[in-house]
């Protein structure tokens, strides 16, 4: 008998997103983290919900969000990001 590990879900808040392109950028970067199986980003609230097969490293999520050009709300050392420029 094999047991499977249930997926893990973590929620973060991303600052600075203003359009669908911003959402797509964050989704793509976070979705590239090994073990991530699903990413949901809510533009209106900034909520980032990540589902993964194993425990998720917060630093990896923060780095992926930073790579997309944004910041996690609870990272005080990181200045607030601004629009990606695609909606102008």
Secondary structure, 3 states (H helix, E strand, C coil): CCCCCCCEEEEEEEECCCCHHHHHHHHHHHHCCCCEEEEEECCCCCEEEEEECCCCCHHHHHHHHHHHCCEECCCCCCCCCCCCCCCC
